[in-house]
Amino acid sequence: MSSSMGIASVFVLSSLLLSPLAMAEESPAFVARNAELAAVHQEARDAVAVNKADTAKGAKQTASKVTVDANADS
């Protein structure tokens, strides 16, 4: 009997403790915060993509310069 009471009390307490998390997903503050974080992450992804493109472009220019210099020596 005490085992089933223990299991029931754990279920009730966990329901009470987790209910604010379920409510938070619907609150306007939570939605606004998630939108702000998503915007920041998107800006960071864009910056990384631009940086990778610039690095690749610089490497390609360096490679072509080396090819031109090699041809000039011969």
DSSP file (Angstrom, degrees, kcal/mol; ACC not computed):
  #  RESIDUE AA STRUCTURE BP1 BP2  ACC     N-H-->O    O-->H-N    N-H-->O    O-->H-N    TCO  KAPPA ALPHA  PHI   PSI    X-CA   Y-CA   Z-CA
    1    1 A M     >        0   0    0      0, 0.0     4,-1.7     0, 0.0     5,-0.2   0.000 360.0 360.0 360.0 -43.0    0.0    0.0    0.0
    2    2 A S  H  >  +     0   0    0      1,-0.2     4,-2.2     2,-0.2     5,-0.1   0.813 360.0  58.5 -69.8 -27.1    2.8    2.5    0.9
    3    3 A S  H  > S+     0   0    0      2,-0.2     4,-2.3     1,-0.2    -1,-0.2   0.927 107.0  45.4 -66.3 -44.3    4.5    1.7   -2.4
    4    4 A S  H  > S+     0   0    0      1,-0.2     4,-2.2     2,-0.2    -2,-0.2   0.847 112.4  52.0 -68.8 -32.2    1.5    2.7   -4.5
    5    5 A M  H  X S+     0   0    0     -4,-1.7     4,-2.4     2,-0.2    -1,-0.2   0.881 109.5  50.3 -67.9 -37.9    1.1    5.9   -2.3
    6    6 A G  H  X S+     0   0    0     -4,-2.2     4,-2.2     2,-0.2    -2,-0.2   0.919 111.6  47.0 -65.1 -43.6    4.8    6.7   -3.0
    7    7 A I  H  X S+     0   0    0     -4,-2.3     4,-2.1     1,-0.2    -2,-0.2   0.906 113.2  49.1 -65.0 -41.5    4.4    6.2   -6.7
    8    8 A A  H  X S+     0   0    0     -4,-2.2     4,-2.4     1,-0.2    -2,-0.2   0.899 111.0  49.6 -64.8 -40.7    1.2    8.3   -6.7
    9    9 A S  H  X S+     0   0    0     -4,-2.4     4,-2.7     2,-0.2     5,-0.2   0.884 109.7  51.3 -68.6 -36.6    2.9   11.1   -4.7
   10   10 A V  H  X S+     0   0    0     -4,-2.2     4,-2.6     2,-0.2     5,-0.2   0.917 110.9  49.2 -64.0 -41.7    5.9   11.1   -7.1
   11   11 A F  H  X S+     0   0    0     -4,-2.1     4,-2.0     2,-0.2    -2,-0.2   0.922 113.2  46.1 -62.3 -44.8    3.5   11.4  -10.1
   12   12 A V  H  X S+     0   0    0     -4,-2.4     4,-2.1     2,-0.2    -2,-0.2   0.925 114.4  47.3 -65.7 -45.1    1.6   14.3   -8.4
   13   13 A L  H  X S+     0   0    0     -4,-2.7     4,-2.4     1,-0.2    -2,-0.2   0.905 111.9  49.7 -65.1 -40.7    4.7   16.2   -7.4
   14   14 A S  H  X S+     0   0    0     -4,-2.6     4,-2.1    -5,-0.2    -1,-0.2   0.883 110.0  51.9 -66.9 -35.2    6.3   15.8  -10.8
   15   15 A S  H  X S+     0   0    0     -4,-2.0     4,-1.1    -5,-0.2    -1,-0.2   0.907 111.7  46.5 -64.4 -41.0    3.1   17.1  -12.5
   16   16 A L  H  < S+     0   0    0     -4,-2.1    -2,-0.2     1,-0.2    -1,-0.2   0.878 114.3  47.2 -68.7 -37.6    3.2   20.1  -10.2
   17   17 A L  H  < S+     0   0    0     -4,-2.4     4,-0.3     1,-0.2    -2,-0.2   0.843 116.3  42.8 -74.5 -32.4    6.8   20.8  -10.8
   18   18 A L  H >X S+     0   0    0     -4,-2.1     4,-1.4    -5,-0.2     3,-0.5   0.598  91.1  84.5 -91.1 -11.3    6.7   20.4  -14.6
   19   19 A S  H 3X S+     0   0    0     -4,-1.1     4,-1.9     1,-0.2     5,-0.2   0.864  84.5  57.4 -63.2 -36.5    3.5   22.3  -15.2
   20   20 A P  H 3> S+     0   0    0      0, 0.0     4,-2.0     0, 0.0    -1,-0.2   0.862 104.0  54.6 -62.2 -31.4    5.2   25.8  -15.3
   21   21 A L  H <> S+     0   0    0     -3,-0.5     4,-1.0    -4,-0.3    -2,-0.2   0.887 107.2  49.5 -67.4 -37.4    7.4   24.5  -18.1
   22   22 A A  H  < S+     0   0    0     -4,-1.4     4,-0.3     1,-0.2     3,-0.3   0.880 112.9  47.1 -67.3 -37.4    4.4   23.5  -20.1
   23   23 A M  H >X S+     0   0    0     -4,-1.9     3,-1.3     1,-0.2     4,-0.7   0.828 102.7  64.6 -71.6 -32.1    2.8   27.0  -19.6
   24   24 A A  H >< S+     0   0    0     -4,-2.0     3,-0.8     1,-0.3     6,-0.3   0.828  91.3  63.9 -63.9 -31.8    6.0   28.8  -20.4
   25   25 A E  T 3< S+     0   0    0     -4,-1.0    -1,-0.3    -3,-0.3    -2,-0.2   0.736 107.2  43.1 -65.5 -20.4    5.9   27.5  -24.0
   26   26 A E  T <4 S+     0   0    0     -3,-1.3    -1,-0.2    -4,-0.3    -2,-0.2   0.548  88.9 107.3-100.8  -9.4    2.7   29.5  -24.6
   27   27 A S  S <X S-     0   0    0     -3,-0.8     4,-2.1    -4,-0.7     5,-0.2  -0.416  72.3-129.4 -74.3 146.1    3.6   32.7  -22.9
   28   28 A P  H  > S+     0   0    0      0, 0.0     4,-2.6     0, 0.0     5,-0.2   0.849 108.9  55.5 -61.4 -34.4    4.3   35.8  -25.0
   29   29 A A  H  > S+     0   0    0      2,-0.2     4,-2.4     1,-0.2     5,-0.2   0.913 108.1  48.2 -65.2 -41.3    7.6   36.4  -23.2
   30   30 A F  H  > S+     0   0    0     -6,-0.3     4,-2.3     2,-0.2    -1,-0.2   0.912 112.9  47.8 -64.6 -43.1    8.8   32.9  -24.0
   31   31 A V  H  X S+     0   0    0     -4,-2.1     4,-2.2     2,-0.2    -2,-0.2   0.911 112.9  48.5 -64.9 -42.9    7.8   33.2  -27.7
   32   32 A A  H  X S+     0   0    0     -4,-2.6     4,-2.3     2,-0.2    -2,-0.2   0.903 111.3  50.1 -64.5 -41.5    9.5   36.7  -27.9
   33   33 A R  H  X S+     0   0    0     -4,-2.4     4,-2.5     1,-0.2    -2,-0.2   0.917 110.9  49.0 -64.1 -43.4   12.7   35.3  -26.3
   34   34 A N  H  X S+     0   0    0     -4,-2.3     4,-2.4     1,-0.2    -1,-0.2   0.887 110.7  50.8 -63.8 -38.6   12.8   32.4  -28.6
   35   35 A A  H  X S+     0   0    0     -4,-2.2     4,-2.1     2,-0.2    -1,-0.2   0.902 110.7  49.0 -65.1 -40.7   12.3   34.7  -31.6
   36   36 A E  H  X S+     0   0    0     -4,-2.3     4,-2.2     2,-0.2    -2,-0.2   0.917 112.0  48.1 -65.0 -43.7   15.1   36.9  -30.4
   37   37 A L  H  X S+     0   0    0     -4,-2.5     4,-2.5     1,-0.2    -2,-0.2   0.896 110.3  52.1 -64.0 -39.6   17.5   33.9  -29.9
   38   38 A A  H  X S+     0   0    0     -4,-2.4     4,-2.2     2,-0.2    -1,-0.2   0.896 109.5  49.9 -63.1 -39.8   16.6   32.6  -33.4
   39   39 A A  H  X S+     0   0    0     -4,-2.1     4,-2.3     2,-0.2    -2,-0.2   0.911 111.1  48.7 -65.3 -42.5   17.4   35.9  -34.9
   40   40 A V  H  X S+     0   0    0     -4,-2.2     4,-2.1     1,-0.2    -2,-0.2   0.916 112.3  48.7 -63.7 -43.0   20.8   36.1  -33.1
   41   41 A H  H  X S+     0   0    0     -4,-2.5     4,-2.4     1,-0.2    -1,-0.2   0.882 110.1  51.6 -65.4 -37.5   21.6   32.6  -34.2
   42   42 A Q  H  X S+     0   0    0     -4,-2.2     4,-2.5     2,-0.2    -1,-0.2   0.907 108.9  50.6 -66.2 -40.6   20.7   33.3  -37.8
   43   43 A E  H  X S+     0   0    0     -4,-2.3     4,-2.3     2,-0.2    -2,-0.2   0.902 110.8  49.5 -61.8 -40.3   22.9   36.4  -37.8
   44   44 A A  H  X S+     0   0    0     -4,-2.1     4,-2.2     2,-0.2    -2,-0.2   0.909 110.3  50.1 -65.9 -41.4   25.8   34.3  -36.5
   45   45 A R  H  X S+     0   0    0     -4,-2.4     4,-2.3     1,-0.2    -2,-0.2   0.910 111.3  49.3 -62.5 -41.5   25.2   31.6  -39.2
   46   46 A D  H  X S+     0   0    0     -4,-2.5     4,-2.4     1,-0.2    -2,-0.2   0.907 110.2  50.6 -63.7 -41.6   25.2   34.3  -41.9
   47   47 A A  H  X S+     0   0    0     -4,-2.3     4,-2.4     1,-0.2    -1,-0.2   0.895 110.9  48.8 -64.1 -40.1   28.4   35.8  -40.5
   48   48 A V  H  X S+     0   0    0     -4,-2.2     4,-2.6     2,-0.2    -1,-0.2   0.907 110.7  50.8 -66.2 -41.1   30.1   32.4  -40.5
   49   49 A A  H  X S+     0   0    0     -4,-2.3     4,-2.2     2,-0.2    -2,-0.2   0.911 111.7  47.2 -63.3 -42.0   28.9   31.7  -44.1
   50   50 A V  H  X S+     0   0    0     -4,-2.4     4,-2.6     2,-0.2    -2,-0.2   0.912 111.9  50.8 -64.9 -42.1   30.3   35.1  -45.3
   51   51 A N  H  X S+     0   0    0     -4,-2.4     4,-2.3     1,-0.2    -2,-0.2   0.906 110.8  48.3 -63.2 -42.0   33.6   34.5  -43.5
   52   52 A K  H  X S+     0   0    0     -4,-2.6     4,-2.5     2,-0.2    -1,-0.2   0.897 111.6  50.3 -64.7 -39.8   33.9   31.0  -45.1
   53   53 A A  H  X S+     0   0    0     -4,-2.2     4,-2.4     2,-0.2    -2,-0.2   0.913 111.2  48.3 -65.1 -41.8   33.2   32.5  -48.5
   54   54 A D  H  X S+     0   0    0     -4,-2.6     4,-2.5     2,-0.2    -2,-0.2   0.896 111.9  50.0 -64.7 -39.6   35.8   35.2  -48.0
   55   55 A T  H  X S+     0   0    0     -4,-2.3     4,-2.3     2,-0.2    -2,-0.2   0.920 112.2  46.8 -65.2 -44.0   38.4   32.6  -46.9
   56   56 A A  H  X S+     0   0    0     -4,-2.5     4,-2.2     2,-0.2    -2,-0.2   0.896 112.5  50.4 -64.7 -39.7   37.7   30.4  -49.9
   57   57 A K  H  X S+     0   0    0     -4,-2.4     4,-2.3     2,-0.2    -2,-0.2   0.912 110.9  48.9 -64.7 -42.6   37.9   33.4  -52.2
   58   58 A G  H  X S+     0   0    0     -4,-2.5     4,-2.2     1,-0.2    -2,-0.2   0.892 111.0  49.8 -64.3 -39.7   41.2   34.5  -50.7
   59   59 A A  H  X S+     0   0    0     -4,-2.3     4,-2.3     2,-0.2    -1,-0.2   0.882 110.8  49.8 -66.4 -37.9   42.6   31.0  -51.0
   60   60 A K  H  X S+     0   0    0     -4,-2.2     4,-2.3     2,-0.2    -2,-0.2   0.899 111.0  49.1 -67.6 -40.7   41.5   30.8  -54.7
   61   61 A Q  H  X S+     0   0    0     -4,-2.3     4,-2.0     2,-0.2    -2,-0.2   0.902 111.5  49.4 -65.5 -39.9   43.1   34.2  -55.4
   62   62 A T  H  X S+     0   0    0     -4,-2.2     4,-2.2     2,-0.2    -2,-0.2   0.912 111.0  50.0 -64.7 -42.2   46.3   33.1  -53.7
   63   63 A A  H  X S+     0   0    0     -4,-2.3     4,-1.8     1,-0.2    -2,-0.2   0.902 111.3  48.1 -64.1 -41.0   46.3   29.9  -55.8
   64   64 A S  H  X S+     0   0    0     -4,-2.3     4,-2.2     2,-0.2    -1,-0.2   0.859 109.8  52.9 -69.4 -33.3   45.8   31.7  -59.0
   65   65 A K  H  X S+     0   0    0     -4,-2.0     4,-2.7     2,-0.2    -2,-0.2   0.904 107.8  50.8 -66.8 -40.9   48.6   34.2  -58.2
   66   66 A V  H  X S+     0   0    0     -4,-2.2     4,-2.2     2,-0.2    -2,-0.2   0.894 110.1  50.5 -63.5 -39.0   51.0   31.3  -57.5
   67   67 A T  H  X S+     0   0    0     -4,-1.8     4,-2.0     2,-0.2    -2,-0.2   0.910 111.7  47.3 -64.9 -42.5   50.1   29.8  -60.9
   68   68 A V  H  X S+     0   0    0     -4,-2.2     4,-1.8     1,-0.2    -2,-0.2   0.912 112.2  49.9 -65.3 -42.4   50.7   33.1  -62.6
   69   69 A D  H  X S+     0   0    0     -4,-2.7     4,-1.4     1,-0.2    -2,-0.2   0.880 109.9  51.2 -63.7 -38.5   54.0   33.6  -60.8
   70   70 A A  H  X S+     0   0    0     -4,-2.2     4,-0.8     1,-0.2    -1,-0.2   0.890 110.6  48.4 -66.4 -39.1   55.1   30.0  -61.8
   71   71 A N  H  < S+     0   0    0     -4,-2.0     3,-0.3     1,-0.2    -1,-0.2   0.823 107.2  56.2 -69.9 -30.7   54.2   30.7  -65.5
   72   72 A A  H  < S+     0   0    0     -4,-1.8    -1,-0.2     1,-0.2    -2,-0.2   0.823 102.9  56.0 -70.9 -30.8   56.2   34.0  -65.4
   73   73 A D  H  <        0   0    0     -4,-1.4    -1,-0.2     1,-0.2    -2,-0.2   0.761 360.0 360.0 -72.7 -25.1   59.3   32.2  -64.2
   74   74 A S     <        0   0    0     -4,-0.8    -1,-0.2    -3,-0.3    -2,-0.2   0.490 360.0 360.0 -89.4 360.0   59.4   29.8  -67.2
